[in-house]
Amino acid sequence: MLDGFSIAIMAAGKGTRLKSRRPKVLHEIGGRALLLHVIAAAKELVPAARIYTIVGHEAERVQLAVAATGVKFVMQAEQRGTGHALQMVKAYFALGGEAVPENLLVLSGDVPLIRPETIEAICKLHVEEHAAMTILTAVPSDPTGYGRVLRKLADGVEVTAIVEQKALTPEQKDAKEINSGIYCFRTEKLFARLDSLSTNNAHGEFYLTDVAAMLVADGERVVAVQAESVDEVLGANTIAEMMHLDQAMRAAAAKRLMAQGVTIFRPDTCVIDAEVEVGPDTVIEPYVQLLGATKIGSESRVRSYSVVQNSVIGNGVLVRNGCVLDGAEVSDSAVLGPYAHLRPESRIGEGAHVGNFVETKKMKLGKGSKANHLNYLGDAEIGDGVNIGAGAITCNYDGVHKHLTKIGDGVFVGSDSTLVAPLTIGEGAYIAAGSCITHKVPAHALALGRSRQVTKEGWASRRKAARLVQDS
């Protein structure tokens, strides 16, 4: 953790070029909102209580989306530029009675690839150089549209100015180093100059970059540090730019997993969110989606076209083609699919099998139990060593309420059985195929709930003969 630092995150803007009703910082890449990525990076270095998120456009919606992170909020009701946003932070400290931090790091809520290591590097240089302001920079292949950072010496850290592109002189037009909009300030020196900012510019806004010129003019030390990757400091002003960042983040997630011993065939075809964790010697086949907070153990295999979201999968699990898991837990050595659908609160036991076109919801399937074909198992507690025959279902809904089915260890449920909840089936019981079971079944009993078979010998031949007579 960084001592003496607080972080302000700018998240008040609308993002008009996105052509979207959603606040810009709530657009998602890598499986979560842009702002949540930035907050996550910030929390690696300072506690949530020292992170101040500046909100404005659809402030309530933004606050609701990130409230669980524990960060604080500063209101910028009227968006009048980056300098104005920091004026609101200054007012927040003045009115709220909180102690003003020694240093203030300023991040952008729409720059989701920023790494904690880079944030730490800015802060470290800021302290080492006794700087009033430290600027994070980058050198893109095409700097068009960005303000340029001009250094006192080409190989030095001191900065003489931040110059907008249209203001570059002929001697400065070849400058490549850009301003990322991420800064670290000695807070008292920043706050002392915020009220001197002017709106004498094309957009009539208060620009934070003007503080750099003020500090240099006053003889204060302004320095810069360059980010390792250009992508790390890029924001997104269009959906296309956002998808570029999404691609970069997912590629980084796949690269990270492969470095940890995970085999990913055709990683360019897979969709892997930033939070996903996978153990070594697990194999991910092409066209797999691993989403949200999914965790997969070691020596498992996820076959093509499966989608796994916010689920936990153990060691040695086989997920066959086309399975969909959402909020499920799968224990070691289980086998799923193909085309199984595990809905929220499905818990699959060790070595259990959930097969072709089986749907589960809010249920527990015990160790070594099997439901291999065409089942619906909802609101059920199923013991160990149970066999659920093809087509058997639990009828959990009476039109008003959901009810529980309990099936004991070692039960055999015959094919095409209908189990009407609430229902308890004792251990070791047998349910005859085709039965509709509505009452409790004792342990080791046989339950039948079907009409007696009637066989009429010769009936088909007589019917055929009658038809021939009728047609002649």
N, C-alpha and C positions, 0 to 999 in steps of 0.2 A: 504494500500500500504506500501511496505517496503522502508524505507529511507536508502540511502547509499548503496544500492545493485543494481547490474546489473546481468543479467543471460546470460550465454553462453550455447547454445544447440548444441551438436555434431550431425551432420546430413550429414557427408561427405562420409560415408562408402558405399560399394557396396552391401554387404550382399550376398556373393557368395553361401552360403549354401541354400538359398531360391530357387536356380535354376530358377531365374526369370529375365527378362529383365528390369523390373520395379525397380527403386531405392528402397532400403529397407524401407526407412522412408515414402514412398508413398503407401506402402501396407496398406490396410484398416482393421480396426476392429471397431465394434460398429458404423459403418456407415460413418467413416471418416478416413483419413490417420493417421498413427501413429504419425507423426510429428505434425499434427494439434491438436491432443489430448494434447501433451506436451506443445505446444504454448498456448493453452487455459488455462492450469493450471498455466503457468508462468504469463499470463496476469492478472490473479486474484490478483497478488501481486506486479507486477511492470508494468509500461506502456510499450507499444510496442517499443517505442524509446530506451528503455534500455534492449532490448532483442536482442542478437546477435546470429544468426543461422549460424553455420559453415557448408558450403557446399563444395562439391568436385565432387564426381561421379554424372554425369548428372546434374550438378549444375543448368543449365538454367531450366530444367524441374522441379526441386525441388523449385526453386525460383518462377516460374510461379504458382505452385500449392498453395503456401502459401503467395503470395504477398499481398493478400487482408488483411492479419492480421496486416500489418504495421511494421513487425519486420525488423531489419537490417540484412545484410548478410556479412559474412567473408569468403573469398575464401581460401580453402586448396586444391590447384590444385594437389598436390602429397600427397597421404595419407600415412603418416609415423608414425602413432600412435597417442594416445591421448595427449601425451606431445607436439607433433608437432602441433596438432590442437590448443592448447593454445598458442604456439609460434606465430601462425598466428594471434591470437587475440591480443597478445602483439604488433605485428607489425602493426596491424590495428589501434590501438590507437596512436602509434608513428607517423604513416604517416597521419592519418586523422585529427589530432589536437583535437580530443575529449578528455574531461577530463577523467582521469582514475578513475573508481569507487573505493570507499573505500573497498568494498567487492564484490566478484564475485562468484556466484553460478553456478556450472557446472551440466547440465542435459544431459541425453542421448535422442536423438530423436526417439529411438526405445523402449522406456519404457513408454507406453501410459497410464498406470494405476496410475501414480504418482498423488497424490492429492495436491491441494493447501495447505491443512492443514498440510501435511507432509513437504512441502517446507517451510512453515512458521516456523514449529518446528525446522528444521535444522538451519535456520537463527537466530531464537531466542536463541538457545543454543550456537551458534557461537558467538553471541554478549555477552551473559551472562558469558561465560567462557573465554572471551578475547582470543579466539583461533586464531592461524594462519591458521589452517585447521580443518574442521569438516567433518566427513565421515558419510554417511547414510548407515546403515547395515541392515541385516535381518538374520533370523535363519530358513533356509528351512529344510524339513525333510531329504533331501539328499543334502549335500553341495558339492558333487563331481564336480570338474571342476572349482570351484570358488576360488579366493584368500580369505584367512582368515584374519580377523581383530583380532589382539591380544591386549587386554587391560592390563593396568598396574595393576589394581585391578579388580576382577571379577564383583564387583558391582560399579565400578567407571566409569568415562567418558573418562579418558585419555587413549590414544592409544600409544603402543610402536612400533608397526610395522604392515605392510600389507604384508603377505607372500603368494606367489603363492603356489598352492597345491603341485607341484612337489618339492618345496623347504622346505616343512614342515619337521621338525625334529620328531623323535619318540615321544618326549614329547608334540609336537604340533599337532599330527595327529588327535586327538579327538576334536580339535577346531571346532565349528559349525557355528560361526558367520561369515557371508560372506560380502565382499565388494560389494556394489551395483553399484559402478562407478559414484555415485552422490556425489558431494563434494561442500563445501563452503570454500573459501579462503579469507584471508586478501590479497588483490590484490598485494600490493607492495611486500609482502613477497613471493608470488607465482612468480611474474615476475622476481624477483631478482635471482631466482634459475632455471628458465626454460632453460637458455643457458648452464647450467651445466649438463643437462641431457645427458645420454649416450645411444648409440644403442648396447651396449655390452650385448645382450640377444639373445635368440633363433630366434626371428623374425626380428632382426635388426631394431627395432622401438624405438621411444622415448615414454616411459611410464610415465603417470602422477602419478602413484602410487609411483614412485621413489622420488617424491617431499616430500611425507610423511616421508621417511627415512631421507632425508636431513634436514627437519625441526626438527625432533626428535634429530638428531645428533647435531644440532645447539642450542638445548635447548628450542626450540619453543614449544608452547602448541598445541598438536593435539588431538582432542576429537572425539567421535562417539555418534550417536543417532540411536536407532533401529526403523525401520518402523513397524507400527502396523500389516501390512499384507505382507506376502512374495510376493504375486502376484503383489503388488504395485511397486516392484522394479525389476521385471523380464522383461527381453527383450525377443525378439523372433528371433531365428536364423534359424528356419525351418517353413514351412507352418503349420505343426502340432502344434508347439509351439504357433504360431500366433493364431490359432483357439482356443487354450486353453485360451489365453488372451481374445479373442472375446467372448467366453462363459462366462468368469468371468465378463466382462464388461456388457454384456446383462443381466446376472443374477442380477447384482447390479442395473441396470436400472429398472428391474421389481420389485425388492425389494423396491427401492426408491418410485416407484409409488404406490405400495400396502401400504406402510407406510403413504402415503398421501390420502388414502381412495379409491383407485382404486381397483376394483375386477378383478383379472386376473386368469381365469380358466386355469389350466395346463400351468403355465408360462414357463416351460421347452420346450413347443412346439412353443412358440411365439418368433418372432424376433423383438426386440425393440431396436432402436438406442439410443445412449447416450443422444442426445439432445431432445428427445421426451418429451412433457409435456401433462399430462392428468389430468382433474379435478376430484374431489371426486364424488363417487357414479356412476361413469362410469364403464361399464362392458366390458371387453375384453375377447372374447371367445377363445378356443384353435385354434392354427394354423393361427393366425393373424400376419401380418407384419406391424409394425409402423416404418417408416423410415425417415431419414433426420431430418428436422426441423418441423415435424408434431406437431400440437397442437390440442387437443380435449378438449372440455368443460366438464361440469358436467352433470350427469344423462343421458349420451348417451350410446349407445350399439353398439359395432362392432362385428358382427357375424363372424363365422369361415370362413377361407380361403380368407378373404379380405386383400388387400394390400394398405396401405395408405402412400404416400410419399410426403414430403414437402407440406402438405395440412393443412388447418385450418378448423376444424369442431366445430360447436357451441354446445349449451346446448340442451339436450333432443333429439338428432338426432339418428335415427335408420339406421345403415348401415347393410343391410341384406347380406346374404352369397355371397361370391365370387366377391365382388365389387373391382374395381381398381381405385384409385384416385391418380393423379399426378399433383401437383401444383394447386389444386382446393380449393375453399372456399365454405363452406356449412353453411348456417345460422341455427338458432335455429329451432328445431322441424321438420326439413326436414326428409324425408324418401327416402332412396336410395336402389335400387336393388330389387331382387337379380341380380347379374351379370351386374351391370351398370359400365360403363367405363367413368370416368370424366378425361379428358385430361387437359393440362395446360390452365389456365385462364378461367376455368369454375367457374361460381359464381351462386350458387343455393340459392334462396331466402327462407325466413322464411316460414316454413310449406309446402314447395314445395315437389313434388314427382317426382323422376326420377326412372323409374322401370326397368322391365326385358329387358336386352340386349339393353339398350339405351346408345348411345355414344354421348358425348358432347365435344366441343373444342372451346375455346375463345368465350364464350357465357355467357349471363346473363338470368337466369330464374327467373321471378318475384315471389313475395309473393303469396303462395297458388296455384301456377300454377302446371300443371301436364303433364308429358310425361311418360306414364306408360308402353309402349310396343314398342320395335323394331324400335326406332327412331335414326336418326343421326341429331344432331343439332350443326352445326358449324358456327362460325362467325355470331352470331345472338344476337339480343336484344329482349327479350320476356317479355312482361309486366306482371302485376298481374292478377291472376284469369284466366289464359289462359289454355285451354285444347288442348293438341296436341294428336290427334288420333293415333291409332296403325299404324305403318308403314310409317308415314309422315316424310319427310326429308327436310332439307334445302340444295339446290344445290349451294354451295358457291364458286366453282372453275370452271373457264371457260377454263382451260388448260394453262393459263398464269398468271392470277391474282385471288386473293381471293376477294369476295364481301360480303356485309353485308345484312342480312335480319332483318327488324324491324317489330315486331308484337306488336300491342297495347294491352291495358288492355282489359280483357273480351273476347278476340277472341276465336272462336271455329274452330279448324282446323280438318276437317274430316279425317277419316282413309285413308291411302295410298295416301295422297296428296304429290305433288312435288312442292316445293316453290323455284323458280329459281331466285337467287340473281343477281344484286341488286334488292331488293323488299321491299315495305312498305305495311303493312296491317293495316288499321285504327282500332281504338278501337271498340269493339262490333261487328266486322264483322264475317261472317260465310264463311268458305271455304268448299264447298261440297266434300264429300268423293270421292276419285279417281281423283281429279282435278290436272292439271298441270297449275300452276299459274305463269305467266310471267310479268304481269303488276300490277301497283299499285291498291290496293283495298281500296275504301273509307270507312270511319267509318260507321258501322251498315249496310253495304251492304252484299249481298250474291254473292259470286263469284263461277262460275262453269267453269271448263276448261276440258270438256270431251265430247266424241261423244255421240249422242243420241242413246238410247237403241233401238234395233230392235228385235221384238219377232215374230217368225214364228211358229204359232200353228201347231201341228201335225208333225212337221219336224222330230223329233226323231223317231216316230213310222214308218214313211215312210222310213227312212234310215235303220231301223232295218229290215223291210220287204224286202227291196231291197237286203240286205246282205244275207237273207235266200234264196232268189231266185238265187242269184249268186253262193252260196255254194252248191245248190242241183244239 
